């Protein structure tokens, strides 16, 4: 029996291509949100350019880390030969290939470098020259900041498009060679992704405080994005399910495994976060502790404890239960919770740099900018959902994925 025929017999009410009416309504909704959010961003830029750049950077980091997590997951699944995720993997691949649009969305950050980064100020450059002969300015300068970002996006675009091309071509010819090719790209791709995302995190986020450093910071950012990606993946699957799309193909067994991943990544994020804190606390060096001290002063202390409970303790206590992972309502609630917690985390990374003395200073641009950026990523994702089948029908592990059961 052919794979597509077998799949149809397993889920006779499911269509593996999105309905035109549903797709059009989704596109129109995303476009409307994008227009409103971008108009708000433009108004915010006119009213207060500095605040716009700060909020935009925060929103950009919130959004771009999610497709990083998708790319990581695709590579892991191919390298491990996992079958359980195959019926849902195309959704992840469609998220992964939104990374290139991040290069265009990065342009406002380039324009805002003098507003955002202390190392771009002449006073800091002169001080660095006086202290260590310009050792840091040889790395932290606008020219190399741009060059490194360009290299990152070229690498990310090359890898994600190559893997995506093989996956979609396999839908047509069913050749196992496509699977092998993606596996060969995934092995060096994992190393490339980990190193490049870490370096990007150093450039875009950690260098906001150029006198502070943490060798584990890149992994911390990567872990947060990976966790948020699993949550977004669950929410997309649940949203499709509510519209009757893939409601039989993606069943409770698949959601159970997604819940396991959500739980595992929650623990991993907490482990990396605690490791970073413990290493800095144990070293007790003023140039390292200053970053945490800013986040435990005034109203930022409340934000920090909210992050601890919201990003780890509460999700841990809920998701540790098997029943929670198999309950659609609880799993959806926790996925929304994790996305909000990711926002709190990224806000906590960025904003105390600018407002550590003033305390938490929430602004409407802090919502408008993430929504505006997310709407562009969502629009690219939604167009990809229309271009190809919703599932990788040509993957030889497709049948196993449909029949997967937890033990």
C-alpha positions in Angstrom: 0.0 0.0 0.0 1.4 3.4 -0.9 2.2 5.8 2.0 -0.4 8.4 1.0 -3.1 5.7 0.7 -2.1 4.2 4.0 -2.2 7.6 5.6 -5.6 8.2 4.2 -6.9 5.0 5.6 -5.5 6.0 9.0 -7.2 9.4 9.0 -9.9 9.3 6.4 -11.3 12.7 7.4 -8.0 14.5 7.2 -6.8 16.5 4.2 -3.1 17.0 3.8 -3.5 20.3 2.1 -4.9 23.4 3.7 -8.3 24.5 2.7 -8.3 27.7 0.5 -11.0 29.4 2.5 -9.2 28.7 5.8 -5.9 29.8 4.4 -7.4 33.1 3.0 -9.0 33.9 6.4 -5.8 33.2 8.2 -3.8 35.4 5.8 -6.2 38.2 6.0 -6.2 38.1 9.8 -2.4 38.1 9.9 -2.2 41.0 7.4 -4.6 43.1 9.5 -2.6 42.5 12.7 0.6 43.3 10.8 -0.8 46.6 9.5 -2.1 47.8 12.9 1.1 46.8 14.7 3.5 48.3 12.1 1.5 51.6 12.1 1.8 51.6 15.9 5.6 51.0 15.6 6.0 53.9 13.1 4.0 56.2 15.4 6.2 55.0 18.3 9.4 55.7 16.4 8.2 59.3 15.6 7.2 59.9 19.2 10.2 58.3 20.9 13.0 56.9 18.7 15.1 55.6 21.6 12.2 53.7 23.1 11.3 52.3 19.7 14.8 50.9 19.2 14.9 49.3 22.7 11.4 47.7 22.3 12.2 46.6 18.7 15.4 44.9 19.8 13.5 43.1 22.6 10.7 42.1 20.2 13.2 40.9 17.6 15.1 38.7 20.0 11.8 37.3 21.3 10.7 36.3 17.7 14.0 35.2 16.0 14.9 32.7 18.7 11.8 30.6 18.0 12.7 29.6 14.4 16.2 28.9 15.7 14.6 26.3 18.0 12.8 24.9 15.0 16.0 24.5 13.0 17.6 22.7 15.9 14.7 20.3 16.2 14.6 19.4 12.6 18.3 18.6 12.7 18.0 16.5 15.8 15.1 14.5 14.4 17.0 13.6 11.3 20.2 12.7 13.1 18.3 10.4 15.6 16.0 8.9 12.9 12.9 9.7 15.0 9.6 8.6 13.5 7.1 10.0 16.1 7.5 13.6 14.9 7.3 12.9 11.1 3.5 13.7 10.8 4.1 17.1 12.4 7.5 17.8 11.1 6.5 19.9 8.1 5.0 22.5 10.5 8.5 22.7 12.1 10.2 23.0 8.7 7.8 25.8 7.7 8.8 27.6 10.9 12.5 27.0 10.2 12.5 28.6 6.8 11.2 31.9 8.2 14.7 32.6 9.5 15.9 34.5 6.2 13.2 37.1 6.7 14.9 38.0 9.9 17.7 39.6 7.8 15.3 42.2 6.6 13.8 42.7 10.0 17.3 43.2 11.4 17.7 46.5 9.5 16.1 48.7 12.2 18.5 47.2 14.7 21.4 48.2 12.5 20.0 51.7 12.3 19.6 51.8 16.0 23.1 50.7 16.9 24.2 54.2 18.2 21.1 54.3 20.4 21.3 50.8 21.7 24.9 49.8 22.2 27.3 51.5 24.6 30.3 50.3 22.6 29.2 52.5 19.7 29.6 55.7 21.8 32.9 57.7 21.4 33.3 57.9 25.2 33.3 54.1 25.6 35.8 53.7 22.7 38.2 56.3 24.2 37.9 54.5 27.6 38.6 51.1 26.0 41.6 52.5 24.2 42.9 54.0 27.4 42.4 50.7 29.4 43.4 47.9 27.1 44.6 49.5 24.0 41.3 49.1 22.1 41.1 45.3 22.4 37.4 45.2 22.7 36.7 47.9 20.1 38.5 45.7 17.5 35.5 43.3 17.9 32.7 45.5 19.1 32.3 48.0 16.3 29.6 48.8 13.8 31.4 47.4 10.8 32.2 44.0 12.3 28.7 43.9 13.9 27.2 44.1 10.5 29.7 41.7 8.9 29.0 39.0 11.5 25.3 39.4 11.2 25.5 39.0 7.4 27.6 35.8 7.8 25.1 34.4 10.3 22.1 35.0 8.0 23.9 33.5 5.0 24.7 30.4 6.9 21.2 30.0 8.4 19.6 30.6 5.0 21.9 28.2 3.3 21.3 25.3 5.7 17.5 25.8 6.3 16.7 26.2 2.6 18.8 23.2 1.6 17.1 20.9 4.2 13.7 22.3 3.3 14.3 21.7 -0.4 15.2 18.1 0.1 12.1 17.5 2.4 9.6 19.0 -0.1 11.2 17.3 -3.1 10.8 14.0 -1.2 7.0 14.5 -1.3 7.1 14.1 -5.0 9.7 11.3 -5.6 9.8 9.5 -2.3 13.5 9.0 -2.6 15.3 8.0 0.6 18.4 9.8 -0.6 16.7 13.1 0.4 16.5 11.9 4.0 20.2 10.9 3.9 21.2 14.3 2.4 19.4 16.2 5.2 21.1 14.0 7.8 24.5 14.9 6.2 23.6 18.6 6.4 22.3 18.2 9.9 25.5 16.9 11.5 27.7 20.0 10.8 24.5 22.1 10.9 24.1 21.5 14.6 27.6 22.7 15.3 27.1 25.7 13.0 23.8 26.6 14.6 25.0 26.4 18.2 28.1 28.5 17.5 26.4 31.1 15.3 23.4 31.6 17.6 25.7 31.9 20.6 27.8 34.5 18.8 24.6 36.3 17.7 23.4 36.3 21.3 26.7 37.8 22.4 26.5 40.5 19.7 22.8 41.4 19.8 22.0 40.9 23.5 25.0 40.5 25.8 27.0 43.4 24.3 24.3 45.7 25.5 26.4 45.6 28.6 29.9 45.5 27.0 31.7 45.3 30.3 29.8 42.1 31.3 30.4 38.7 29.9 29.2 35.1 30.4 30.5 32.2 28.4 27.2 30.3 28.9 24.9 33.2 27.8 24.6 32.0 24.2 23.4 28.6 25.4 21.0 30.3 27.8 19.4 32.3 24.9 19.3 29.2 22.7 17.6 27.1 25.4 14.9 29.8 25.9 14.2 29.9 22.1 14.1 26.1 21.9 11.5 26.0 24.7 9.4 28.7 23.2 9.5 27.0 19.9 8.0 23.8 21.3 5.2 25.9 22.9 4.5 27.6 19.6 4.5 24.3 17.8 1.9 23.0 20.2 -0.2 26.1 19.7 -0.1 25.8 15.9 -1.1 22.1 16.0 -3.9 22.9 18.4 -5.1 25.9 16.3 -5.2 23.6 13.2 -7.0 21.0 15.2 -9.7 23.5 16.3 -10.3 24.0 12.5 -10.5 20.3 11.8 -7.1 20.2 10.1 -5.0 17.1 10.8 -7.2 16.4 13.8 -7.1 12.6 13.3 -3.5 12.4 12.0 -1.9 14.3 15.0 -3.4 12.5 17.9 -3.0 12.4 21.7 0.1 10.2 21.4 1.9 12.9 19.4 0.7 15.6 21.8 2.0 13.5 24.7 5.4 13.5 23.2 5.2 17.3 22.6 4.4 17.6 26.3 7.5 15.6 27.1 9.6 18.0 25.0 8.0 21.0 26.7 8.8 19.5 30.1 12.3 18.5 29.1 13.2 21.9 27.6 11.7 23.7 30.7 14.1 21.7 32.9 17.0 22.3 30.5 16.4 26.0 30.4 16.3 26.1 34.2 19.5 24.1 34.4 21.4 26.5 32.1 19.9 29.6 33.9 21.0 28.3 37.3 24.4 27.3 36.0 25.0 30.8 34.7 23.9 32.3 38.0 25.9 29.9 40.1 29.1 30.4 38.1 28.9 34.2 38.4 27.9 34.0 42.1 30.8 31.7 42.9 33.3 33.8 40.9 32.0 37.0 42.7 33.8 39.3 40.3 32.3 42.9 40.2 32.4 43.0 36.3 30.3 39.8 36.3 27.9 40.3 39.2 26.8 43.8 38.0 24.4 42.2 35.4 22.5 40.2 38.0 22.6 43.0 40.5 20.8 45.3 38.1 18.1 42.7 37.8 17.6 42.3 41.6 17.2 46.0 42.4 13.8 47.7 42.8 10.9 46.5 40.8 13.3 44.3 38.7 13.5 42.0 41.7 9.8 41.2 41.3 10.3 40.6 37.6 13.1 38.2 38.4 11.1 36.2 40.8 8.2 36.2 38.4 10.6 34.7 35.8 11.7 32.0 38.2 8.2 30.9 39.1 6.7 31.5 35.7 9.4 30.0 33.5 10.3 27.0 35.7 8.5 26.2 38.9 4.9 26.3 37.7 5.5 24.6 34.3 7.6 22.0 36.0 4.9 21.2 38.6 2.2 21.0 35.9 4.0 19.2 33.2 5.7 16.6 35.4 2.3 14.8 35.4 1.5 12.3 32.6 -2.1 13.3 32.6 -1.2 17.0 31.9 0.6 16.0 28.8 -2.4 14.1 27.4 -4.9 16.8 28.3 -5.4 19.2 25.3 -6.7 22.0 27.4 -3.9 21.9 30.0 -1.2 21.4 27.3 -2.6 24.5 25.4 -2.7 26.6 28.5 0.9 25.6 29.4 2.1 26.4 25.9 0.6 29.9 26.1 2.1 30.2 29.5 5.6 29.3 28.2 5.3 31.8 25.3 4.5 34.6 27.8 7.3 33.4 30.0 9.7 33.6 27.1 8.6 37.2 26.6 9.3 37.9 30.3 12.7 36.3 29.9 13.8 38.3 26.9 12.4 41.5 28.4 14.5 40.7 31.5 17.6 40.2 29.4 17.3 43.5 27.5 15.4 46.2 29.4 17.3 46.5 32.7 20.3 47.6 30.6 18.4 50.8 29.8 16.1 51.1 32.9 18.0 49.4 35.8 17.7 52.5 38.0 14.2 53.5 37.1 12.8 50.0 37.4 10.3 48.2 35.2 9.0 50.7 32.7 6.5 49.0 30.5 5.6 50.8 27.4 3.0 50.1 24.7 5.8 49.7 22.2 6.9 46.7 24.2 3.8 44.9 22.8 3.5 46.6 19.4 7.1 45.7 18.3 7.0 42.0 19.1 3.5 41.7 17.5 4.7 43.6 14.4 7.8 41.4 14.0 5.9 38.2 14.8 3.2 39.0 12.2 5.8 39.1 9.5 7.3 35.7 10.6 3.7 34.4 10.8 2.9 35.6 7.3 5.9 33.9 5.8 5.0 30.7 7.7 1.4 30.8 6.5 2.5 31.2 2.9 4.7 28.1 3.3 1.8 26.2 4.7 0.0 26.8 1.4 2.9 25.9 -0.9 3.4 22.3 0.1 1.6 19.4 1.8 1.0 19.8 5.5 2.9 16.6 6.1 6.1 15.1 4.6 4.3 12.3 2.8 7.3 11.0 1.1 9.3 10.3 4.2 9.8 6.5 4.6 9.1 6.8 8.4 5.7 8.4 7.8 3.7 5.2 8.5 5.6 4.6 11.7 4.9 8.2 12.8 1.1 7.7 12.2 1.1 4.5 14.3 3.3 5.9 17.1 2.1 5.2 20.7 3.6 6.1 24.0 4.5 3.3 26.4 
